[in-house]
């Protein structure tokens, strides 16, 4: 869809002359539109407002951010998912030294991992069925990585054994994982739902009632968090570059989309000019 991008200014409209041609920029993937219900329209989610796969992208000058000097384009293009992980962790109320479980090591789960470690989490367990993604999670700082199909994840976070994960990030987004998170959580546990399940799902509310669980659903990020994510990438305090597993040109786009069902793939960076 092209909603994660870094761009080069081609031309600036009236009142935006400070953005000179050739400057590297990124932006939240929205256009300011006072006539829209929420004052903005999303970039890259429809043919009406194409994203980074187009030759040109229309951006709102007040939302532009300069890419820090020395930050590679490939990494700057990851600002958007990086901000998603930041928002998830900040919303969670993570306590320094807290034991954390992250379900899912796709790009968002990995960004959540990076920010959880940055914000002072103690032991971070990542549950992921893909061996390639488990390896990536370990490279990015996970203390323990497990295959939920073959490992006794419940035993690892069992409060009766003195090692509960009071904070769980559900970053899978498929039916059944929210209920699983509720069953894994200890009494008084917090679950942050980051994964976007696109189908109807079912949970057993009594599990949450008996444990007095807190569920928090998160969406995107704030403008301030987006800017903070970019600065963190520029300073190198967050380094998601190991997540980039492939770099392609536009001619490879269709084939790559078909192959994205392979969970071994991380982030694929599209370089329109090769």
C-alpha positions as CSV (number, residue, x, y, z in Angstrom):
1,X,0.0,0.0,0.0
2,X,3.0,2.3,0.4
3,X,2.0,3.9,3.6
4,X,5.5,3.4,5.1
5,X,7.9,5.6,3.1
6,X,10.8,8.1,3.0
7,X,10.6,10.6,0.1
8,X,12.6,13.3,-1.6
9,X,10.9,16.7,-2.0
10,X,10.2,17.4,-5.7
11,X,8.3,20.7,-5.2
12,X,6.7,22.7,-2.5
13,X,3.5,24.7,-2.5
14,X,2.9,28.2,-1.4
15,X,3.8,28.7,2.3
16,X,6.0,25.6,2.3
17,X,9.1,27.0,0.7
18,X,11.2,25.8,3.6
19,X,10.9,22.3,2.2
20,X,13.5,22.6,-0.6
21,X,13.7,20.2,-3.6
22,X,16.0,17.3,-2.8
23,X,15.4,17.3,1.0
24,X,14.7,13.9,2.5
25,X,11.5,13.7,4.4
26,X,9.0,11.4,5.9
27,X,5.5,11.9,7.3
28,X,2.6,10.2,9.0
29,X,0.6,8.6,6.2
30,X,-2.2,11.1,6.2
31,X,-3.2,14.3,4.3
32,X,-4.7,17.2,6.2
33,X,-8.3,17.7,5.0
34,X,-10.7,19.8,7.1
35,X,-13.6,18.4,5.1
36,X,-12.8,14.8,6.2
37,X,-14.7,13.4,9.2
38,X,-11.5,13.4,11.3
39,X,-9.7,16.2,9.6
40,X,-7.3,13.9,7.7
41,X,-7.4,11.3,5.0
42,X,-5.2,8.2,4.9
43,X,-2.4,7.9,2.4
44,X,-1.8,4.6,0.6
45,X,-5.0,2.8,1.6
46,X,-6.9,3.5,-1.7
47,X,-6.3,4.3,-5.3
48,X,-7.6,7.8,-4.6
49,X,-4.6,8.8,-2.5
50,X,-1.7,6.6,-3.6
51,X,1.2,6.0,-1.3
52,X,4.9,5.4,-1.8
53,X,4.5,3.1,-4.7
54,X,3.6,6.1,-6.9
55,X,6.1,8.2,-8.7
56,X,4.9,11.2,-6.7
57,X,3.2,11.4,-3.4
58,X,1.2,14.4,-2.2
59,X,2.1,15.3,1.5
60,X,0.9,17.9,3.9
61,X,3.8,20.3,4.8
62,X,2.8,20.7,8.5
63,X,3.2,17.0,9.0
64,X,6.6,16.7,7.2
65,X,9.7,15.7,9.2
66,X,13.3,15.9,7.9
67,X,15.2,12.6,7.9
68,X,18.1,12.9,10.2
69,X,21.5,13.2,8.6
70,X,23.2,9.8,8.2
71,X,20.0,7.8,8.6
72,X,19.7,5.4,5.6
73,X,16.6,5.6,3.5
74,X,15.9,2.0,4.1
75,X,15.7,2.5,7.9
76,X,13.9,5.9,7.7
77,X,11.2,4.1,5.8
78,X,10.5,2.1,8.9
79,X,9.5,5.1,11.0
80,X,5.8,4.3,10.7
81,X,5.9,0.7,12.1
82,X,8.5,1.9,14.6
83,X,6.0,4.4,15.9
84,X,3.3,1.7,16.2
85,X,5.6,-0.3,18.5
86,X,6.4,2.9,20.6
87,X,2.7,3.7,21.0
88,X,1.9,0.1,22.1
89,X,4.6,0.1,24.8
90,X,3.9,3.6,26.1
91,X,0.2,2.8,26.3
92,X,0.9,-0.4,28.2
93,X,2.2,1.3,31.3
94,X,5.3,-0.9,31.2
95,X,7.2,-0.8,34.5
96,X,11.0,-1.0,34.5
97,X,12.1,-4.6,35.1
98,X,8.7,-6.0,34.3
99,X,8.5,-9.5,32.8
100,X,6.8,-9.3,29.3
101,X,5.4,-11.7,26.8
102,X,5.1,-10.7,23.2
103,X,2.9,-13.0,21.1
104,X,4.0,-12.8,17.4
105,X,7.4,-11.7,15.9
106,X,6.1,-10.1,12.7
107,X,7.3,-6.5,12.1
108,X,5.0,-5.0,14.7
109,X,5.8,-7.6,17.3
110,X,9.5,-7.0,16.7
111,X,9.1,-3.2,16.9
112,X,7.3,-3.7,20.2
113,X,10.2,-5.8,21.4
114,X,12.7,-3.1,20.5
115,X,10.7,-0.5,22.4
116,X,10.0,-2.7,25.4
117,X,13.7,-3.3,25.9
118,X,14.4,0.4,25.3
119,X,11.8,1.3,28.0
120,X,13.4,-0.9,30.6
121,X,11.5,-4.2,30.4
122,X,13.1,-7.1,32.3
123,X,12.8,-10.5,30.8
124,X,11.1,-10.4,27.4
125,X,9.7,-13.7,26.0
126,X,8.7,-13.8,22.4
127,X,6.4,-16.5,21.1
128,X,6.5,-17.2,17.4
129,X,6.0,-20.3,15.2
130,X,8.4,-19.2,12.5
131,X,12.0,-20.3,13.1
132,X,13.3,-17.4,11.0
133,X,11.3,-14.9,12.9
134,X,12.3,-16.4,16.2
135,X,16.0,-16.0,15.2
136,X,15.3,-12.4,14.3
137,X,13.7,-11.7,17.7
138,X,16.7,-13.1,19.4
139,X,19.0,-10.9,17.3
140,X,16.9,-7.9,18.3
141,X,17.2,-8.5,22.0
142,X,14.5,-11.0,23.1
143,X,15.7,-12.9,26.2
144,X,13.7,-16.0,25.4
145,X,12.1,-17.1,22.1
146,X,9.7,-20.0,22.0
147,X,7.8,-22.0,19.4
148,X,4.2,-22.1,20.8
149,X,3.5,-25.2,18.9
150,X,6.2,-27.3,20.6
151,X,7.0,-25.4,23.8
152,X,5.0,-25.3,27.0
153,X,4.4,-21.5,27.0
154,X,1.9,-21.7,29.8
155,X,4.5,-23.3,32.1
156,X,7.0,-20.4,31.3
157,X,4.5,-17.7,32.4
158,X,2.7,-19.6,35.1
159,X,2.1,-17.5,38.1
160,X,2.1,-20.6,40.4
161,X,5.7,-21.1,39.5
162,X,6.7,-17.6,40.4
163,X,7.4,-16.3,36.9
164,X,4.3,-14.6,35.6
165,X,4.3,-12.2,32.7
166,X,2.1,-9.4,34.0
167,X,2.1,-7.6,30.6
168,X,1.3,-9.4,27.4
169,X,1.3,-7.8,23.9
170,X,-0.9,-9.7,21.4
171,X,0.8,-8.9,18.1
172,X,-0.6,-11.8,16.0
173,X,-4.0,-10.5,15.0
174,X,-5.7,-13.8,14.2
175,X,-8.8,-15.3,15.8
176,X,-8.0,-17.2,19.0
177,X,-4.9,-15.3,20.1
178,X,-6.7,-12.9,22.3
179,X,-8.4,-15.7,24.2
180,X,-5.0,-17.4,24.5
181,X,-3.5,-14.2,25.9
182,X,-6.3,-14.1,28.5
183,X,-5.6,-17.6,29.5
184,X,-1.9,-17.0,29.8
185,X,-2.2,-13.8,31.8
186,X,-1.9,-13.9,35.6
187,X,-4.4,-12.4,38.0
188,X,-4.4,-8.6,37.5
189,X,-2.5,-9.0,34.2
190,X,-2.6,-6.4,31.4
191,X,-3.1,-7.3,27.8
192,X,-2.3,-4.9,25.0
193,X,-4.0,-5.8,21.7
194,X,-1.7,-4.6,18.9
195,X,-2.5,-7.2,16.2
196,X,-5.4,-6.3,13.9
197,X,-7.7,-9.3,13.7
198,X,-9.7,-8.8,10.5
199,X,-12.4,-11.4,11.3
200,X,-14.9,-11.9,14.1
201,X,-13.3,-13.4,17.2
202,X,-14.7,-15.0,20.3
203,X,-13.4,-14.7,23.9
204,X,-14.6,-16.1,27.2
205,X,-15.3,-13.1,29.4
206,X,-15.4,-15.2,32.6
207,X,-11.6,-15.8,32.2
208,X,-11.0,-12.0,32.3
209,X,-13.5,-11.5,35.2
210,X,-12.0,-14.2,37.4
211,X,-8.5,-12.8,36.9
212,X,-9.6,-9.1,36.8
213,X,-7.6,-8.6,33.6
214,X,-7.2,-5.3,31.9
215,X,-7.5,-5.3,28.1
216,X,-6.2,-2.3,26.1
217,X,-6.7,-1.9,22.3
218,X,-4.2,0.4,20.6
219,X,-4.2,2.1,17.2
220,X,-1.3,3.8,15.4
221,X,0.5,6.5,17.3
222,X,0.4,10.2,18.0
223,X,2.2,12.8,15.9
224,X,4.7,13.3,18.8
225,X,5.4,9.5,18.9
226,X,5.9,9.4,15.2
227,X,8.5,12.2,15.5
228,X,10.1,10.5,18.5
229,X,10.4,7.2,16.6
230,X,12.2,9.0,13.7
231,X,14.6,10.6,16.1
232,X,15.3,7.3,17.9
233,X,16.1,5.7,14.5
234,X,18.4,8.7,13.7
235,X,20.2,8.4,17.0
236,X,20.6,4.7,16.6
237,X,18.9,3.9,20.0
238,X,16.4,1.8,18.1
239,X,17.9,-0.3,15.3
240,X,15.4,-2.3,13.3
241,X,17.8,-2.8,10.3
242,X,18.1,-6.6,10.9
243,X,14.3,-6.8,10.1
244,X,15.0,-5.8,6.5
245,X,15.3,-9.1,4.7
246,X,14.9,-8.0,1.1
247,X,15.3,-4.9,-1.2
248,X,13.4,-4.9,-4.5
249,X,12.5,-2.7,-7.4
250,X,8.9,-2.0,-8.5
251,X,9.1,-4.7,-11.1
252,X,9.3,-7.3,-8.4
253,X,6.4,-5.9,-6.4
254,X,3.6,-8.2,-7.5
255,X,5.7,-11.4,-7.1
256,X,6.9,-10.2,-3.6
257,X,3.3,-9.6,-2.5
258,X,2.3,-13.1,-3.4
259,X,5.3,-14.5,-1.5
260,X,4.6,-12.5,1.7
261,X,2.6,-15.5,3.1
262,X,6.1,-16.9,3.8
263,X,6.7,-16.1,7.5
264,X,10.4,-16.2,7.0
265,X,10.2,-12.7,5.4
266,X,10.8,-9.6,7.4
267,X,10.4,-6.1,6.1
268,X,10.8,-5.8,2.3
269,X,12.0,-2.4,1.2
270,X,10.9,-1.1,-2.2
271,X,13.4,1.1,-4.1
272,X,11.5,2.6,-7.0
273,X,14.6,3.6,-8.8
274,X,16.3,0.3,-8.3
